[in-house]
Amino acid sequence: MLLTCAATFVWIFSPVTCATLRDVENLHQVLQNRSEYDRHIVPLIDQNHKLFVDFSLMLSASDIEFIEVENKVRIRVDVETLWRDENLHWNASDYGNLTELQIQGDWVWRPDTLIRIPQRGKGMDQILEGDSKELDMVLFDNGMVFRHTTLTVSLFCSIDTTDFPFDEQTFTFILSMQTLGSNLEYTNSSACLHNPLDDGNPRWSDLRVSNVPVRDYSDLKCTVSMRRKPLFFVINIILPVVFLGFLEVLVFLIPADAGEKLSYAVALLLSYSVFVSFVADNIPEDSDHVSDLFYYITIQFFLGAFIIFCTTLQLRLYHRDDEKDIPCFYRCIVKFVSIILCREMKGKNNKVKCSTKEVGDNQKETPDPLTVPNKDPPTKYRKTSRVMRRMKTKTDLKDRPQGLVPTGNPDAEVKKLTWHSVSSATDFLLFWVFLSAQIVLNLWFFYPAYKSQ
């Protein structure tokens, strides 16, 4: 207890020496005017030894900006460098126990870091340096030098937009000091790090930074990867294109005599040009990595053009003269659609009824009032013109059940095919064909994106 009190008394009443402004000025003048110091020479007394530099590069997602159109990325980094300068040391007791000195200037040697950017088999070099030559440094009495700078660097990189906007971008650069001196190496603690105080990026997420030493720490290879946030592009591009694709299919549900069938399809087709131009403005002009979204919109555009072609054909079939013979191809289409509709009817009523009468074992057959014997037409029909005969025929068909015409056989009924029936069957078939094409196309585009998430 007595020894503790004595030590406290000595510590309190001992004289304390503090550095003054004169001490700082004298030290700065002495260090700067040393005749043996040259900032162009590595500060090693024995040049056969190696100078180890501790290098730390801090990255934040908020400070990374991808410029896809120019194949460039702009980053803002915090660089901390620590090394030992054997020519910049002093005795702290000679300068008021001054152990550190903050200076500004370019007269002190510093390890300029060279950024090497591998790109398509060739390298591009860029000096990692600040915007001003007046750099802040902290000198310590044992010769250690600490420097902290904030830099903005633009790097050229190959941006792969194949999965745009569900893509993940990765760029690599090499921090090298071997070309600046063979006796310079990074320490084991040198690294590219993710800033823990990162505020995030509104366009990118999931920042990952990794580094690998190369050639015994003479180089440091850093890899940075980020994932794009696709919500903006999904709402403004993808969903409208998907809705337009399904709206195009509805053109086959519009009646042919409505008058707006073709104009409806053309209006939807012209809407795709807006989205194509928007996507082209946000991705680089690269034929090696064309975005799947660009392919998706282009396929939708061609589907819309093909729908216009089919709609035009269907309208011509609808307005064709009924007296013209129906080819076998269109008869097969009508027959195929009729089979499908009969199967749907069977699923509901458990019975397929293809005629207007059924004959049972104990049921008495009754003549059909709609069936007339085959005989020559009346004289008044022979005297009318061709147009009047067509009008009379349509009036007779309108007054009787659809698809039934008089035949010479009173025990059977024959369905008469008209071009209206062909047009209706074509609409039905094309609706399901293009609806299936839209479903397959959307699964092709969205499933890989969903799987990668």
C-alpha positions, 0 to 999 in steps of 0.5 A, spaced: 500 500 500 505 504 501 509 503 495 502 504 491 501 511 494 509 513 493 508 511 485 502 515 485 505 521 488 511 521 483 506 520 477 502 526 479 508 531 480 513 528 475 514 533 470 510 532 463 514 534 456 509 536 451 511 538 444 510 545 441 509 548 435 516 549 434 518 542 435 513 540 430 516 545 425 523 543 426 521 536 425 518 537 419 523 541 416 529 536 418 525 530 415 524 534 408 531 537 408 534 530 409 540 530 403 539 523 403 532 522 402 529 521 395 522 520 394 523 516 387 527 511 391 524 505 395 526 507 402 530 501 404 537 502 407 539 495 404 535 495 397 536 487 397 531 487 402 523 487 401 518 492 403 512 490 406 506 494 404 499 493 408 494 495 403 486 495 405 481 497 400 474 498 402 468 497 398 461 499 399 455 498 395 452 505 395 459 507 391 458 502 385 455 504 379 455 500 373 454 503 366 452 498 362 451 501 355 459 503 356 461 497 359 464 501 365 463 500 372 465 507 377 467 505 384 468 510 390 473 506 395 477 508 401 484 506 401 488 505 407 496 504 406 501 502 411 509 501 410 515 503 414 520 508 411 527 507 414 529 514 412 523 518 416 524 516 423 526 520 429 528 521 436 521 523 440 525 525 446 528 531 442 522 534 439 518 534 446 516 526 446 512 527 439 511 520 436 507 522 430 506 527 425 501 529 420 504 532 413 501 534 406 505 533 400 508 529 395 515 529 397 514 523 401 515 516 398 509 512 397 507 505 394 503 507 388 498 501 386 497 499 379 490 496 377 491 491 372 484 490 369 484 483 365 479 484 359 478 479 353 485 477 353 488 483 354 490 488 360 489 495 362 493 498 367 491 504 371 494 508 377 490 508 383 492 515 386 488 520 388 485 527 385 490 531 388 498 530 389 497 533 396 496 527 400 494 526 407 499 522 411 501 520 418 508 519 420 510 515 426 517 516 430 519 509 428 518 510 421 511 507 419 507 511 415 500 511 414 495 514 409 488 514 408 485 516 401 478 516 398 478 515 390 473 514 385 476 509 379 473 508 373 474 501 371 472 497 364 469 491 364 465 486 360 458 486 363 454 480 361 447 482 360 444 475 358 439 474 364 438 482 364 434 484 369 435 478 373 443 478 372 449 478 377 455 482 375 462 480 377 468 484 375 475 483 377 481 487 378 489 486 380 492 490 385 500 490 383 506 493 385 511 488 382 511 493 376 513 498 380 519 495 384 521 487 385 522 489 392 515 490 394 510 486 397 503 486 400 503 483 407 498 477 409 493 482 412 492 486 405 485 485 403 479 488 399 473 488 404 466 490 404 465 496 408 461 494 414 457 501 414 454 500 407 448 503 406 446 499 400 444 501 393 437 502 390 439 498 384 444 492 386 444 488 392 448 482 395 455 485 395 460 480 395 468 482 395 473 477 395 481 477 394 486 472 392 494 473 393 498 472 386 505 470 386 507 470 393 503 477 395 506 481 389 499 482 386 492 482 390 487 479 385 480 482 387 473 480 385 467 484 386 460 481 385 453 484 385 446 482 384 441 487 380 434 488 383 429 487 378 423 490 381 423 496 377 424 492 370 419 487 372 413 492 373 415 497 368 417 492 362 416 485 363 409 485 366 406 490 361 409 485 355 406 479 359 399 482 359 400 484 352 401 477 350 395 474 353 391 480 350 393 479 343 390 472 344 383 475 346 383 477 339 380 470 337 374 471 342 372 478 338 366 476 333 368 477 326 362 481 324 364 486 330 369 490 325 374 492 331 378 485 330 384 487 326 385 494 329 385 491 336 391 486 334 394 492 330 394 496 336 397 491 341 403 490 336 405 497 335 405 497 343 411 492 343 416 498 339 416 502 346 418 496 350 424 494 345 427 501 345 426 502 352 430 495 353 435 497 348 437 504 352 439 500 358 443 494 355 450 495 352 450 494 344 454 487 345 452 481 340 455 476 344 451 477 350 444 479 348 439 479 353 433 474 354 428 479 355 430 482 348 429 475 345 422 475 349 420 481 347 422 480 339 418 473 340 412 476 342 412 481 337 413 476 331 407 472 335 403 479 334 405 479 327 403 472 326 396 473 330 395 479 325 396 474 319 391 469 322 386 474 323 386 477 316 385 470 314 380 468 318 376 474 316 377 472 309 374 466 310 368 469 314 366 473 308 367 468 303 361 466 298 357 460 301 356 457 294 364 456 294 366 449 295 370 448 302 376 444 301 378 438 305 383 442 309 378 446 312 373 440 313 378 437 317 379 443 322 371 443 323 371 436 324 377 436 329 373 442 333 367 438 333 370 432 336 373 436 341 366 440 343 363 433 343 368 430 348 366 436 352 359 435 352 360 428 354 363 430 360 357 434 362 351 430 360 355 423 360 351 422 353 353 425 346 348 427 342 349 428 335 342 428 331 336 431 333 332 424 334 334 417 337 331 411 335 330 406 341 328 398 341 320 400 343 320 407 341 316 409 335 319 413 329 316 420 328 317 424 322 321 430 322 318 436 320 324 439 318 326 434 313 323 434 306 323 430 301 328 431 295 324 434 289 325 439 284 325 446 287 318 450 286 318 454 280 318 461 284 325 459 286 327 458 279 325 464 277 328 468 282 335 471 281 342 468 284 342 474 289 334 472 291 336 465 292 342 466 297 337 470 301 332 465 301 337 460 303 339 464 309 332 465 311 330 458 311 337 456 315 336 461 320 329 459 321 331 451 323 336 449 328 343 450 326 347 445 322 341 442 319 338 442 312 333 438 308 335 431 305 332 426 301 333 421 306 327 422 312 331 418 317 337 422 317 340 429 318 346 432 314 350 438 317 351 443 312 358 446 313 358 454 311 364 459 311 361 462 318 362 455 321 369 454 318 371 461 321 368 460 328 372 453 328 378 457 326 378 462 331 377 456 336 383 452 334 387 459 334 385 461 341 388 455 344 394 454 340 396 461 341 394 461 348 399 455 349 404 458 346 404 464 351 404 459 356 410 456 354 414 462 352 413 465 359 415 459 362 421 459 358 423 466 360 421 466 368 423 459 370 431 460 369 430 467 373 426 463 378 431 458 379 437 462 380 433 466 385 
